Amino acid sequence: MWKEYYHAPGMYDFDYSLRRLSMDPLIRINSKERWVDVPVRLENDKVVVRVKAEGTTEKPVFSVMSDHDENQDVIFEHIRNIFQWDKDLDEVHQFFQQSELSMLFHQYQGTPIVRDFNLYDSLMKVIIHQQLNMKFAFTLSTRFVQKYGEEVDGSWFYPEPETVAKLNYEDLRELQFSQRKAEYVIDTSKKIVDGDLDLQEISKLPTEDVMKRLGKVRGIGPWTVENWLLFALGRDDLFPAADIGIQNALKKWWQMDKKPSKDDVEKKAEEWTPYRSYAALTLWRSIED
């Protein structure tokens, strides 16, 4: 067993991150003890890493621990990137104090962007979740992972792309996937296995290039790419203006009788560059509460 500590540079509301992560029934969390178990793929192994809050939102300290004694530096770097501990959220807070969202950012200080645990897993999840209500979306992704993935020390790992690429569409139809969604999940996995889609390479591209590359894949539209950019890559400046939750949050904030249009939302969001992702997450949080 090894254990390391990390002190974040600014405010960090880890308890909110746990609440958001707890929406996914596949993720093992203890909100009272303030920890989450993160499944981590290494080159030849699968390990579970426990991340625990040891401090407060104002003075955030985290511990990272695992029974896996090898590759400690690699594991710790991976965890640090997932939770984006190097991002100084005080700077984000100060930026929005000069905006019309200042009161929201005052109310929800230190709201971080926590990345999904794996690039492929995240893409599968957003493809499965697109155009579904949240409850059924998580039902489908849970069935998918528990049927074809692997449980290690109480935590679930998504199936490998090689496993999914070998499935028949009917295999997923039996889990209540639509025909098209089954095709999108399996065909995208085949592209990854065949080397036609390199998620690691794509993750390093500018946002607009990611939109173009992933947008060419059948079944992956703008909503899916935006969510992958935000939650798989943790990009700072993403604003899904067509998202219904965002529109409802702005309707409430602007005290409108009906939801604002996508164009109006996009135009207003330009004022929140280069931190539009934090605006989006804080707006979502305002209606979640």
Disulfide bonds with the S-S distance in Angstrom:
none
